[in-house]
Amino acid sequence: MLRLVPEAGHAVGVHLDRDAVRVVVVDLDGRVVGERRRAGVGLGAGADAVVEGVGVCCSS
């Protein structure tokens, strides 16, 4: 039987809302191991601001 080792890797999800960006890191079981949210940067802010907002969430 095969199974994944949860700690062997991670996935990153980015949720863009109208007025916020949220970045979530999950293990291979789907458990959230890290989460950042930045208000004031969302779909209405334009592409450059959204990309910068995701970068800020990931780096801080």
C-alpha distance matrix in Angstrom:
0.0 3.8 6.7 10.4 12.8 15.7 18.4 17.3 19.4 21.7 23.2 26.9 28.5 32.3 34.1 37.7 40.0 43.7 44.8 41.8 38.8 35.6 32.9 29.6 26.8 23.3 20.2 16.8 16.5 19.9 21.9 25.4 26.2 29.5 32.0 35.5 38.1 41.4 44.0 46.8 44.8 43.3 43.7 47.4 47.9 47.4 44.8 46.0 46.0 42.5 41.1 43.0 41.8 38.1 39.0 40.8 37.9 35.4 37.8 39.2
3.8 0.0 3.8 7.0 9.7 12.7 15.3 13.9 15.8 18.2 19.7 23.4 25.2 28.9 31.0 34.5 37.0 40.7 41.7 38.7 35.6 32.4 29.6 26.3 23.5 20.2 17.0 13.5 13.8 17.1 19.3 22.6 23.3 26.4 29.0 32.3 34.9 38.2 40.9 43.6 41.5 40.1 40.5 44.2 44.6 44.0 41.3 42.5 42.5 39.1 37.5 39.4 38.3 34.6 35.3 37.2 34.4 31.9 34.3 35.8
6.7 3.8 0.0 3.8 6.6 9.1 12.0 11.2 13.0 15.1 16.8 20.5 22.3 26.0 28.0 31.7 34.1 37.8 38.6 35.5 32.4 29.2 26.4 23.0 20.1 16.7 13.5 10.1 10.2 13.6 15.7 18.9 19.6 22.9 25.4 28.9 31.5 34.8 37.6 40.4 38.4 37.2 37.8 41.5 41.8 41.4 38.9 40.0 39.8 36.3 34.9 36.7 35.3 31.7 32.5 34.1 31.2 28.8 31.2 32.5
10.4 7.0 3.8 0.0 3.8 5.9 8.7 7.7 9.3 11.4 13.3 17.0 19.2 22.9 25.2 28.8 31.4 35.1 35.8 32.5 29.3 26.1 23.1 19.8 16.7 13.4 10.1 6.8 7.8 11.2 13.1 16.0 16.4 19.5 22.2 25.5 28.3 31.6 34.4 37.2 35.2 34.2 34.9 38.6 38.7 38.3 35.8 36.6 36.4 33.1 31.5 33.1 31.9 28.2 28.9 30.5 27.7 25.1 27.5 28.9
12.8 9.7 6.6 3.8 0.0 3.8 5.6 5.4 8.0 10.6 13.4 16.9 19.5 23.2 25.6 29.2 31.8 35.5 35.8 32.4 29.1 25.7 22.6 19.2 15.8 12.8 9.0 7.0 8.2 11.5 12.4 15.1 14.6 17.9 21.0 24.4 27.5 30.8 33.8 36.8 34.9 34.3 35.4 39.0 38.8 38.6 36.1 36.6 36.2 33.0 31.4 32.6 31.3 27.8 28.1 29.4 26.6 24.0 25.9 27.1
15.7 12.7 9.1 5.9 3.8 0.0 3.8 5.6 6.8 8.1 10.8 14.1 16.4 20.1 22.4 26.1 28.5 32.2 32.3 28.9 25.7 22.2 19.2 15.7 12.4 9.2 5.5 4.4 5.4 8.3 8.7 11.2 10.9 14.3 17.3 20.8 23.8 27.2 30.2 33.3 31.6 31.0 32.3 35.8 35.6 35.7 33.4 34.0 33.3 30.1 28.7 29.8 28.2 24.8 25.3 26.3 23.3 21.0 23.1 24.0
18.4 15.3 12.0 8.7 5.6 3.8 0.0 3.8 5.5 7.4 11.0 13.9 16.8 20.3 22.9 26.5 29.0 32.7 32.4 28.8 25.6 22.1 18.8 15.6 11.9 9.7 6.1 6.8 8.6 10.7 10.3 11.8 10.2 13.3 16.7 19.9 23.3 26.5 29.7 32.8 31.1 30.9 32.5 35.9 35.3 35.4 33.1 33.1 32.4 29.5 27.9 28.6 27.2 23.8 23.8 24.7 22.0 19.3 21.0 21.9
17.3 13.9 11.2 7.7 5.4 5.6 3.8 0.0 3.8 7.2 10.7 14.0 17.2 20.7 23.7 27.1 30.0 33.6 33.6 30.0 26.6 23.4 19.9 17.0 13.2 11.3 7.9 7.3 10.2 12.3 13.0 14.3 13.0 15.5 18.7 21.7 25.0 27.9 31.3 34.0 32.0 31.7 32.9 36.4 35.8 35.5 32.8 32.9 32.6 29.7 27.7 28.6 27.7 24.2 23.9 25.4 23.0 19.9 21.5 23.0
19.4 15.8 13.0 9.3 8.0 6.8 5.5 3.8 0.0 3.8 7.1 10.4 13.7 17.1 20.2 23.5 26.5 30.1 30.2 26.7 23.1 20.1 16.5 13.9 10.2 8.7 6.2 6.2 9.7 10.7 11.7 12.5 11.4 13.3 16.1 18.8 22.0 24.8 28.1 30.7 28.5 28.1 29.2 32.8 32.1 31.7 29.0 29.2 29.0 26.0 24.0 25.1 24.2 20.6 20.5 22.2 19.8 16.8 18.7 20.4
21.7 18.2 15.1 11.4 10.6 8.1 7.4 7.2 3.8 0.0 3.8 6.8 10.1 13.5 16.5 19.9 22.8 26.4 26.4 22.9 19.4 16.4 12.8 10.1 6.6 5.5 4.6 5.9 9.2 8.7 9.7 9.6 8.9 10.3 12.7 15.4 18.4 21.2 24.4 27.1 24.9 24.4 25.7 29.2 28.6 28.4 25.9 26.2 25.7 22.6 20.9 22.1 20.9 17.3 17.6 19.2 16.5 13.8 16.2 17.8
23.2 19.7 16.8 13.3 13.4 10.8 11.0 10.7 7.1 3.8 0.0 3.8 6.7 10.2 13.3 16.6 19.6 23.2 23.6 20.3 16.7 13.9 10.5 8.3 5.7 5.4 6.5 7.3 10.1 8.5 10.2 9.6 10.0 10.6 11.9 14.2 16.6 19.3 22.3 24.7 22.3 21.4 22.4 26.0 25.7 25.3 22.8 23.4 23.1 19.8 18.3 19.9 18.7 15.0 15.9 17.8 15.1 12.7 15.7 17.6
26.9 23.4 20.5 17.0 16.9 14.1 13.9 14.0 10.4 6.8 3.8 0.0 3.8 6.8 10.1 13.2 16.4 19.9 20.0 16.7 13.1 10.5 7.0 5.7 4.6 6.5 9.1 10.7 12.9 10.4 11.5 9.8 10.2 9.4 9.6 11.2 13.3 15.7 18.7 21.0 18.5 17.8 18.9 22.4 22.0 21.7 19.3 20.0 19.4 16.1 14.8 16.3 14.9 11.3 12.5 14.4 11.7 9.7 13.1 14.9
28.5 25.2 22.3 19.2 19.5 16.4 16.8 17.2 13.7 10.1 6.7 3.8 0.0 3.8 6.6 9.9 13.0 16.6 17.1 14.0 10.6 8.2 5.7 5.1 6.4 8.1 11.3 12.7 14.1 10.9 12.1 10.2 11.7 10.5 9.5 10.7 11.8 14.1 16.6 18.8 16.3 15.1 15.9 19.6 19.6 19.5 17.5 18.7 17.9 14.3 13.7 15.7 13.8 10.5 12.8 14.5 11.6 10.8 14.5 16.0
32.3 28.9 26.0 22.9 23.2 20.1 20.3 20.7 17.1 13.5 10.2 6.8 3.8 0.0 3.8 6.4 9.8 13.2 13.6 10.7 7.2 5.7 4.6 6.5 9.0 11.4 14.9 16.5 17.7 14.4 15.2 12.8 14.1 12.0 9.9 9.8 9.8 11.4 13.6 15.3 12.7 11.3 12.3 15.8 15.8 15.8 14.1 15.4 14.4 10.7 10.7 12.7 10.7 7.7 10.7 12.4 9.8 9.9 13.7 15.0
34.1 31.0 28.0 25.2 25.6 22.4 22.9 23.7 20.2 16.5 13.3 10.1 6.6 3.8 0.0 3.8 6.4 10.0 10.9 8.4 5.8 5.1 6.4 8.3 11.6 13.5 17.2 18.7 19.3 15.7 16.3 13.9 15.9 13.8 11.0 10.5 9.3 10.7 11.9 13.7 11.4 9.3 10.2 13.7 14.4 15.0 14.0 15.9 14.4 10.7 12.0 14.0 11.4 9.4 13.0 14.1 11.5 12.7 16.3 17.0
37.7 34.5 31.7 28.8 29.2 26.1 26.5 27.1 23.5 19.9 16.6 13.2 9.9 6.4 3.8 0.0 3.8 6.8 8.1 6.4 4.8 6.6 8.9 11.6 14.9 17.2 20.8 22.4 23.1 19.4 20.1 17.5 19.2 16.8 13.6 12.2 10.1 10.1 10.5 11.2 8.7 5.9 6.4 9.9 10.8 11.5 11.1 13.2 11.7 8.2 10.3 12.5 10.0 9.1 12.9 13.8 12.1 13.9 17.1 17.8
40.0 37.0 34.1 31.4 31.8 28.5 29.0 30.0 26.5 22.8 19.6 16.4 13.0 9.8 6.4 3.8 0.0 3.8 5.5 5.2 6.0 8.1 11.3 13.8 17.4 19.5 23.2 24.9 25.1 21.4 21.7 19.1 21.1 18.6 15.1 13.5 10.6 10.4 9.4 9.9 8.5 5.5 6.1 8.7 10.5 12.1 12.8 15.1 13.0 10.1 13.1 14.7 11.9 11.9 15.7 15.9 14.2 16.6 19.6 19.7
43.7 40.7 37.8 35.1 35.5 32.2 32.7 33.6 30.1 26.4 23.2 19.9 16.6 13.2 10.0 6.8 3.8 0.0 3.8 6.1 8.4 11.2 14.6 17.3 21.0 23.2 26.9 28.6 28.9 25.1 25.4 22.7 24.6 21.9 18.3 16.2 12.9 11.7 9.7 8.9 8.1 4.9 4.9 5.9 8.5 10.6 12.4 14.8 12.5 10.5 14.1 15.4 12.9 13.9 17.4 17.4 16.3 19.1 21.7 21.7
44.8 41.7 38.6 35.8 35.8 32.3 32.4 33.6 30.2 26.4 23.6 20.0 17.1 13.6 10.9 8.1 5.5 3.8 0.0 3.8 7.2 10.3 13.9 16.9 20.6 23.1 26.9 29.1 29.3 25.6 25.3 22.3 23.7 20.7 17.0 14.4 10.7 8.9 6.2 5.3 5.5 4.2 6.6 6.8 7.8 10.9 12.9 14.4 11.3 10.0 13.6 14.0 11.1 12.8 16.1 15.3 14.4 17.6 19.8 19.3
41.8 38.7 35.5 32.5 32.4 28.9 28.8 30.0 26.7 22.9 20.3 16.7 14.0 10.7 8.4 6.4 5.2 6.1 3.8 0.0 3.8 6.7 10.2 13.3 16.9 19.7 23.4 25.8 26.2 22.5 22.0 18.8 20.0 16.9 13.2 10.6 7.1 5.6 4.3 5.5 4.8 4.4 7.8 9.3 9.4 12.0 13.0 14.0 10.9 8.9 11.9 12.1 8.7 9.9 13.2 12.3 10.8 14.0 16.4 15.9
38.8 35.6 32.4 29.3 29.1 25.7 25.6 26.6 23.1 19.4 16.7 13.1 10.6 7.2 5.8 4.8 6.0 8.4 7.2 3.8 0.0 3.8 6.8 10.2 13.7 16.6 20.3 22.6 23.3 19.8 19.5 16.3 17.4 14.3 10.8 8.4 5.8 5.4 6.6 8.2 6.1 5.6 8.4 11.0 10.6 12.2 12.1 12.9 10.4 7.5 9.6 10.3 6.9 6.7 10.3 10.1 8.2 10.8 13.7 13.7
35.6 32.4 29.2 26.1 25.7 22.2 22.1 23.4 20.1 16.4 13.9 10.5 8.2 5.7 5.1 6.6 8.1 11.2 10.3 6.7 3.8 0.0 3.8 6.6 10.3 13.0 16.8 19.3 19.8 16.3 15.8 12.5 13.7 10.7 7.3 5.7 4.3 6.4 8.6 11.2 9.7 9.4 11.9 14.7 14.4 15.8 15.2 16.0 13.7 10.6 11.8 12.5 9.1 7.7 10.9 10.7 7.6 9.6 12.9 12.7
32.9 29.6 26.4 23.1 22.6 19.2 18.8 19.9 16.5 12.8 10.5 7.0 5.7 4.6 6.4 8.9 11.3 14.6 13.9 10.2 6.8 3.8 0.0 3.8 6.9 10.1 13.7 16.3 17.4 14.1 13.8 10.5 11.1 8.3 5.7 5.3 6.4 8.8 11.8 14.3 12.4 12.2 14.4 17.5 16.8 17.6 16.2 16.7 14.9 11.8 11.8 12.5 9.8 7.1 9.5 10.0 6.6 7.1 10.7 11.2
29.6 26.3 23.0 19.8 19.2 15.7 15.6 17.0 13.9 10.1 8.3 5.7 5.1 6.5 8.3 11.6 13.8 17.3 16.9 13.3 10.2 6.6 3.8 0.0 3.8 6.5 10.2 12.9 13.7 10.5 10.0 6.8 7.8 5.8 4.4 6.5 8.7 11.8 14.7 17.6 16.0 15.6 17.6 20.8 20.5 21.2 19.7 20.3 18.7 15.5 15.3 16.1 13.5 10.7 12.6 13.1 9.5 9.1 12.5 12.9
26.8 23.5 20.1 16.7 15.8 12.4 11.9 13.2 10.2 6.6 5.7 4.6 6.4 9.0 11.6 14.9 17.4 21.0 20.6 16.9 13.7 10.3 6.9 3.8 0.0 3.8 7.0 10.0 11.4 8.9 8.4 5.9 5.7 5.0 6.3 9.0 11.9 15.0 18.2 21.0 19.3 19.1 20.9 24.2 23.6 24.1 22.2 22.5 21.3 18.2 17.2 18.0 16.0 12.8 13.9 14.6 11.3 9.6 12.7 13.5
23.3 20.2 16.7 13.4 12.8 9.2 9.7 11.3 8.7 5.5 5.4 6.5 8.1 11.4 13.5 17.2 19.5 23.2 23.1 19.7 16.6 13.0 10.1 6.5 3.8 0.0 3.8 6.6 7.6 5.3 5.2 4.3 5.4 7.0 8.9 12.2 14.9 18.2 21.1 24.1 22.4 21.9 23.4 26.8 26.7 27.1 25.1 25.8 24.7 21.4 20.6 21.6 19.6 16.3 17.6 18.4 15.1 13.4 16.4 17.1
20.2 17.0 13.5 10.1 9.0 5.5 6.1 7.9 6.2 4.6 6.5 9.1 11.3 14.9 17.2 20.8 23.2 26.9 26.9 23.4 20.3 16.8 13.7 10.2 7.0 3.8 0.0 3.8 5.4 5.3 5.5 6.7 6.7 9.5 12.1 15.5 18.5 21.8 24.8 27.8 26.1 25.6 27.0 30.5 30.3 30.5 28.4 28.9 28.0 24.8 23.6 24.7 22.9 19.5 20.3 21.3 18.2 16.1 18.6 19.4
16.8 13.5 10.1 6.8 7.0 4.4 6.8 7.3 6.2 5.9 7.3 10.7 12.7 16.5 18.7 22.4 24.9 28.6 29.1 25.8 22.6 19.3 16.3 12.9 10.0 6.6 3.8 0.0 3.8 5.4 7.5 9.7 10.4 13.1 15.5 18.8 21.5 24.7 27.6 30.4 28.5 27.6 28.6 32.2 32.2 32.1 29.8 30.7 30.1 26.7 25.5 27.0 25.4 21.8 22.8 24.2 21.2 18.9 21.6 22.8
16.5 13.8 10.2 7.8 8.2 5.4 8.6 10.2 9.7 9.2 10.1 12.9 14.1 17.7 19.3 23.1 25.1 28.9 29.3 26.2 23.3 19.8 17.4 13.7 11.4 7.6 5.4 3.8 0.0 3.8 5.6 9.0 10.5 13.7 15.8 19.4 21.9 25.4 27.9 31.0 29.4 28.4 29.5 33.0 33.3 33.6 31.6 32.6 31.7 28.3 27.5 28.9 26.9 23.6 24.9 26.0 22.6 20.9 23.7 24.4
19.9 17.1 13.6 11.2 11.5 8.3 10.7 12.3 10.7 8.7 8.5 10.4 10.9 14.4 15.7 19.4 21.4 25.1 25.6 22.5 19.8 16.3 14.1 10.5 8.9 5.3 5.3 5.4 3.8 0.0 3.8 6.4 8.9 11.4 12.9 16.4 18.5 22.0 24.4 27.4 25.9 24.7 25.8 29.3 29.8 30.1 28.4 29.5 28.5 25.0 24.5 26.0 23.8 20.6 22.3 23.2 19.8 18.5 21.5 22.1
21.9 19.3 15.7 13.1 12.4 8.7 10.3 13.0 11.7 9.7 10.2 11.5 12.1 15.2 16.3 20.1 21.7 25.4 25.3 22.0 19.5 15.8 13.8 10.0 8.4 5.2 5.5 7.5 5.6 3.8 0.0 3.8 6.2 9.2 11.0 14.8 17.2 20.9 23.3 26.6 25.5 24.8 26.4 29.8 30.0 30.8 29.2 30.1 28.6 25.3 25.0 26.0 23.5 20.6 22.1 22.5 18.8 17.8 20.6 20.6
25.4 22.6 18.9 16.0 15.1 11.2 11.8 14.3 12.5 9.6 9.6 9.8 10.2 12.8 13.9 17.5 19.1 22.7 22.3 18.8 16.3 12.5 10.5 6.8 5.9 4.3 6.7 9.7 9.0 6.4 3.8 0.0 3.8 5.7 7.3 11.0 13.6 17.3 19.8 23.2 22.2 21.8 23.7 26.9 26.9 27.9 26.5 27.1 25.4 22.3 22.1 22.8 20.1 17.4 18.9 19.0 15.3 14.6 17.3 17.1
26.2 23.3 19.6 16.4 14.6 10.9 10.2 13.0 11.4 8.9 10.0 10.2 11.7 14.1 15.9 19.2 21.1 24.6 23.7 20.0 17.4 13.7 11.1 7.8 5.7 5.4 6.7 10.4 10.5 8.9 6.2 3.8 0.0 3.8 7.1 10.7 14.0 17.4 20.4 23.8 22.8 23.0 25.2 28.3 27.8 28.7 27.2 27.3 25.6 22.8 22.2 22.3 20.0 17.3 18.1 17.9 14.4 13.2 15.3 15.0
29.5 26.4 22.9 19.5 17.9 14.3 13.3 15.5 13.3 10.3 10.6 9.4 10.5 12.0 13.8 16.8 18.6 21.9 20.7 16.9 14.3 10.7 8.3 5.8 5.0 7.0 9.5 13.1 13.7 11.4 9.2 5.7 3.8 0.0 3.8 7.0 10.5 13.8 17.0 20.3 19.4 19.9 22.4 25.3 24.5 25.6 24.2 24.1 22.2 19.6 19.1 19.0 16.4 14.0 14.8 14.3 10.8 10.0 12.1 11.5
32.0 29.0 25.4 22.2 21.0 17.3 16.7 18.7 16.1 12.7 11.9 9.6 9.5 9.9 11.0 13.6 15.1 18.3 17.0 13.2 10.8 7.3 5.7 4.4 6.3 8.9 12.1 15.5 15.8 12.9 11.0 7.3 7.1 3.8 0.0 3.8 6.9 10.4 13.4 16.7 15.9 16.4 19.1 21.8 21.2 22.6 21.6 21.6 19.4 16.8 16.9 16.7 13.8 11.7 13.3 12.4 8.6 9.1 11.7 10.8
35.5 32.3 28.9 25.5 24.4 20.8 19.9 21.7 18.8 15.4 14.2 11.2 10.7 9.8 10.5 12.2 13.5 16.2 14.4 10.6 8.4 5.7 5.3 6.5 9.0 12.2 15.5 18.8 19.4 16.4 14.8 11.0 10.7 7.0 3.8 0.0 3.8 6.8 10.1 13.4 12.7 13.8 16.8 19.2 18.2 19.8 19.1 18.8 16.3 14.1 14.4 13.8 10.6 9.3 10.9 9.3 5.7 7.5 9.8 8.5
38.1 34.9 31.5 28.3 27.5 23.8 23.3 25.0 22.0 18.4 16.6 13.3 11.8 9.8 9.3 10.1 10.6 12.9 10.7 7.1 5.8 4.3 6.4 8.7 11.9 14.9 18.5 21.5 21.9 18.5 17.2 13.6 14.0 10.5 6.9 3.8 0.0 3.8 6.5 9.9 9.6 10.7 14.0 16.0 15.2 17.3 17.2 17.2 14.3 12.2 13.5 12.9 9.2 9.0 11.3 9.6 6.6 9.6 11.9 10.6
41.4 38.2 34.8 31.6 30.8 27.2 26.5 27.9 24.8 21.2 19.3 15.7 14.1 11.4 10.7 10.1 10.4 11.7 8.9 5.6 5.4 6.4 8.8 11.8 15.0 18.2 21.8 24.7 25.4 22.0 20.9 17.3 17.4 13.8 10.4 6.8 3.8 0.0 3.8 6.6 6.5 8.6 12.3 13.7 12.4 14.8 15.1 14.7 11.4 10.1 11.9 10.7 6.9 8.3 10.5 8.3 6.7 10.4 12.0 10.7
44.0 40.9 37.6 34.4 33.8 30.2 29.7 31.3 28.1 24.4 22.3 18.7 16.6 13.6 11.9 10.5 9.4 9.7 6.2 4.3 6.6 8.6 11.8 14.7 18.2 21.1 24.8 27.6 27.9 24.4 23.3 19.8 20.4 17.0 13.4 10.1 6.5 3.8 0.0 3.8 5.5 7.6 11.3 11.8 11.0 14.1 15.4 15.4 11.8 10.9 13.6 12.6 9.0 11.1 13.6 11.5 10.4 14.1 15.7 14.3
46.8 43.6 40.4 37.2 36.8 33.3 32.8 34.0 30.7 27.1 24.7 21.0 18.8 15.3 13.7 11.2 9.9 8.9 5.3 5.5 8.2 11.2 14.3 17.6 21.0 24.1 27.8 30.4 31.0 27.4 26.6 23.2 23.8 20.3 16.7 13.4 9.9 6.6 3.8 0.0 3.8 6.4 9.8 9.3 8.1 11.6 13.5 13.5 9.8 9.8 13.0 11.9 9.1 11.9 14.3 12.5 12.4 16.0 17.3 16.3
44.8 41.5 38.4 35.2 34.9 31.6 31.1 32.0 28.5 24.9 22.3 18.5 16.3 12.7 11.4 8.7 8.5 8.1 5.5 4.8 6.1 9.7 12.4 16.0 19.3 22.4 26.1 28.5 29.4 25.9 25.5 22.2 22.8 19.4 15.9 12.7 9.6 6.5 5.5 3.8 0.0 3.8 7.2 7.6 5.9 8.6 10.0 10.1 6.6 6.0 9.3 8.8 6.1 8.9 11.5 10.6 10.7 13.9 15.5 15.4
43.3 40.1 37.2 34.2 34.3 31.0 30.9 31.7 28.1 24.4 21.4 17.8 15.1 11.3 9.3 5.9 5.5 4.9 4.2 4.4 5.6 9.4 12.2 15.6 19.1 21.9 25.6 27.6 28.4 24.7 24.8 21.8 23.0 19.9 16.4 13.8 10.7 8.6 7.6 6.4 3.8 0.0 3.8 5.4 5.5 7.7 9.0 10.5 7.9 5.9 9.6 10.5 8.1 9.7 12.9 12.9 12.4 15.2 17.5 17.7
43.7 40.5 37.8 34.9 35.4 32.3 32.5 32.9 29.2 25.7 22.4 18.9 15.9 12.3 10.2 6.4 6.1 4.9 6.6 7.8 8.4 11.9 14.4 17.6 20.9 23.4 27.0 28.6 29.5 25.8 26.4 23.7 25.2 22.4 19.1 16.8 14.0 12.3 11.3 9.8 7.2 3.8 0.0 3.8 5.5 6.2 7.6 10.3 8.9 6.8 10.2 12.2 10.7 11.7 14.9 15.7 15.3 17.6 20.1 20.8
47.4 44.2 41.5 38.6 39.0 35.8 35.9 36.4 32.8 29.2 26.0 22.4 19.6 15.8 13.7 9.9 8.7 5.9 6.8 9.3 11.0 14.7 17.5 20.8 24.2 26.8 30.5 32.2 33.0 29.3 29.8 26.9 28.3 25.3 21.8 19.2 16.0 13.7 11.8 9.3 7.6 5.4 3.8 0.0 3.8 5.7 8.7 11.0 9.2 8.8 12.4 13.6 12.3 14.2 17.1 17.4 17.5 20.2 22.2 22.6
47.9 44.6 41.8 38.7 38.8 35.6 35.3 35.8 32.1 28.6 25.7 22.0 19.6 15.8 14.4 10.8 10.5 8.5 7.8 9.4 10.6 14.4 16.8 20.5 23.6 26.7 30.3 32.2 33.3 29.8 30.0 26.9 27.8 24.5 21.2 18.2 15.2 12.4 11.0 8.1 5.9 5.5 5.5 3.8 0.0 3.8 7.0 8.0 5.8 6.6 10.1 10.5 9.8 12.3 14.6 14.7 15.6 18.2 19.8 20.3
47.4 44.0 41.4 38.3 38.6 35.7 35.4 35.5 31.7 28.4 25.3 21.7 19.5 15.8 15.0 11.5 12.1 10.6 10.9 12.0 12.2 15.8 17.6 21.2 24.1 27.1 30.5 32.1 33.6 30.1 30.8 27.9 28.7 25.6 22.6 19.8 17.3 14.8 14.1 11.6 8.6 7.7 6.2 5.7 3.8 0.0 3.8 5.7 5.6 6.3 8.8 10.2 10.6 12.5 14.4 15.5 16.6 18.6 20.2 21.4
44.8 41.3 38.9 35.8 36.1 33.4 33.1 32.8 29.0 25.9 22.8 19.3 17.5 14.1 14.0 11.1 12.8 12.4 12.9 13.0 12.1 15.2 16.2 19.7 22.2 25.1 28.4 29.8 31.6 28.4 29.2 26.5 27.2 24.2 21.6 19.1 17.2 15.1 15.4 13.5 10.0 9.0 7.6 8.7 7.0 3.8 0.0 3.8 5.5 5.2 6.2 8.6 9.8 10.7 12.4 14.2 15.4 16.7 18.4 20.2
46.0 42.5 40.0 36.6 36.6 34.0 33.1 32.9 29.2 26.2 23.4 20.0 18.7 15.4 15.9 13.2 15.1 14.8 14.4 14.0 12.9 16.0 16.7 20.3 22.5 25.8 28.9 30.7 32.6 29.5 30.1 27.1 27.3 24.1 21.6 18.8 17.2 14.7 15.4 13.5 10.1 10.5 10.3 11.0 8.0 5.7 3.8 0.0 3.8 5.5 5.3 6.2 8.5 10.1 10.7 12.3 14.3 15.6 16.5 18.3
46.0 42.5 39.8 36.4 36.2 33.3 32.4 32.6 29.0 25.7 23.1 19.4 17.9 14.4 14.4 11.7 13.0 12.5 11.3 10.9 10.4 13.7 14.9 18.7 21.3 24.7 28.0 30.1 31.7 28.5 28.6 25.4 25.6 22.2 19.4 16.3 14.3 11.4 11.8 9.8 6.6 7.9 8.9 9.2 5.8 5.6 5.5 3.8 0.0 3.8 5.5 5.1 6.0 8.6 9.8 10.3 12.2 14.2 15.2 16.3
42.5 39.1 36.3 33.1 33.0 30.1 29.5 29.7 26.0 22.6 19.8 16.1 14.3 10.7 10.7 8.2 10.1 10.5 10.0 8.9 7.5 10.6 11.8 15.5 18.2 21.4 24.8 26.7 28.3 25.0 25.3 22.3 22.8 19.6 16.8 14.1 12.2 10.1 10.9 9.8 6.0 5.9 6.8 8.8 6.6 6.3 5.2 5.5 3.8 0.0 3.8 5.4 4.9 6.2 8.6 9.8 10.5 12.4 14.2 15.5
41.1 37.5 34.9 31.5 31.4 28.7 27.9 27.7 24.0 20.9 18.3 14.8 13.7 10.7 12.0 10.3 13.1 14.1 13.6 11.9 9.6 11.8 11.8 15.3 17.2 20.6 23.6 25.5 27.5 24.5 25.0 22.1 22.2 19.1 16.9 14.4 13.5 11.9 13.6 13.0 9.3 9.6 10.2 12.4 10.1 8.8 6.2 5.3 5.5 3.8 0.0 3.8 5.4 5.2 6.2 8.7 10.0 10.7 12.3 14.4
43.0 39.4 36.7 33.1 32.6 29.8 28.6 28.6 25.1 22.1 19.9 16.3 15.7 12.7 14.0 12.5 14.7 15.4 14.0 12.1 10.3 12.5 12.5 16.1 18.0 21.6 24.7 27.0 28.9 26.0 26.0 22.8 22.3 19.0 16.7 13.8 12.9 10.7 12.6 11.9 8.8 10.5 12.2 13.6 10.5 10.2 8.6 6.2 5.1 5.4 3.8 0.0 3.8 5.5 5.0 6.2 8.6 9.9 10.5 12.1
41.8 38.3 35.3 31.9 31.3 28.2 27.2 27.7 24.2 20.9 18.7 14.9 13.8 10.7 11.4 10.0 11.9 12.9 11.1 8.7 6.9 9.1 9.8 13.5 16.0 19.6 22.9 25.4 26.9 23.8 23.5 20.1 20.0 16.4 13.8 10.6 9.2 6.9 9.0 9.1 6.1 8.1 10.7 12.3 9.8 10.6 9.8 8.5 6.0 4.9 5.4 3.8 0.0 3.8 5.4 5.1 6.2 8.6 10.0 10.8
38.1 34.6 31.7 28.2 27.8 24.8 23.8 24.2 20.6 17.3 15.0 11.3 10.5 7.7 9.4 9.1 11.9 13.9 12.8 9.9 6.7 7.7 7.1 10.7 12.8 16.3 19.5 21.8 23.6 20.6 20.6 17.4 17.3 14.0 11.7 9.3 9.0 8.3 11.1 11.9 8.9 9.7 11.7 14.2 12.3 12.5 10.7 10.1 8.6 6.2 5.2 5.5 3.8 0.0 3.8 5.5 5.1 6.2 8.6 10.3
39.0 35.3 32.5 28.9 28.1 25.3 23.8 23.9 20.5 17.6 15.9 12.5 12.8 10.7 13.0 12.9 15.7 17.4 16.1 13.2 10.3 10.9 9.5 12.6 13.9 17.6 20.3 22.8 24.9 22.3 22.1 18.9 18.1 14.8 13.3 10.9 11.3 10.5 13.6 14.3 11.5 12.9 14.9 17.1 14.6 14.4 12.4 10.7 9.8 8.6 6.2 5.0 5.4 3.8 0.0 3.8 5.4 5.2 6.1 8.6
40.8 37.2 34.1 30.5 29.4 26.3 24.7 25.4 22.2 19.2 17.8 14.4 14.5 12.4 14.1 13.8 15.9 17.4 15.3 12.3 10.1 10.7 10.0 13.1 14.6 18.4 21.3 24.2 26.0 23.2 22.5 19.0 17.9 14.3 12.4 9.3 9.6 8.3 11.5 12.5 10.6 12.9 15.7 17.4 14.7 15.5 14.2 12.3 10.3 9.8 8.7 6.2 5.1 5.5 3.8 0.0 3.8 5.4 5.2 6.0
37.9 34.4 31.2 27.7 26.6 23.3 22.0 23.0 19.8 16.5 15.1 11.7 11.6 9.8 11.5 12.1 14.2 16.3 14.4 10.8 8.2 7.6 6.6 9.5 11.3 15.1 18.2 21.2 22.6 19.8 18.8 15.3 14.4 10.8 8.6 5.7 6.6 6.7 10.4 12.4 10.7 12.4 15.3 17.5 15.6 16.6 15.4 14.3 12.2 10.5 10.0 8.6 6.2 5.1 5.4 3.8 0.0 3.8 5.7 5.8
35.4 31.9 28.8 25.1 24.0 21.0 19.3 19.9 16.8 13.8 12.7 9.7 10.8 9.9 12.7 13.9 16.6 19.1 17.6 14.0 10.8 9.6 7.1 9.1 9.6 13.4 16.1 18.9 20.9 18.5 17.8 14.6 13.2 10.0 9.1 7.5 9.6 10.4 14.1 16.0 13.9 15.2 17.6 20.2 18.2 18.6 16.7 15.6 14.2 12.4 10.7 9.9 8.6 6.2 5.2 5.4 3.8 0.0 3.8 5.9
37.8 34.3 31.2 27.5 25.9 23.1 21.0 21.5 18.7 16.2 15.7 13.1 14.5 13.7 16.3 17.1 19.6 21.7 19.8 16.4 13.7 12.9 10.7 12.5 12.7 16.4 18.6 21.6 23.7 21.5 20.6 17.3 15.3 12.1 11.7 9.8 11.9 12.0 15.7 17.3 15.5 17.5 20.1 22.2 19.8 20.2 18.4 16.5 15.2 14.2 12.3 10.5 10.0 8.6 6.1 5.2 5.7 3.8 0.0 3.8
39.2 35.8 32.5 28.9 27.1 24.0 21.9 23.0 20.4 17.8 17.6 14.9 16.0 15.0 17.0 17.8 19.7 21.7 19.3 15.9 13.7 12.7 11.2 12.9 13.5 17.1 19.4 22.8 24.4 22.1 20.6 17.1 15.0 11.5 10.8 8.5 10.6 10.7 14.3 16.3 15.4 17.7 20.8 22.6 20.3 21.4 20.2 18.3 16.3 15.5 14.4 12.1 10.8 10.3 8.6 6.0 5.8 5.9 3.8 0.0
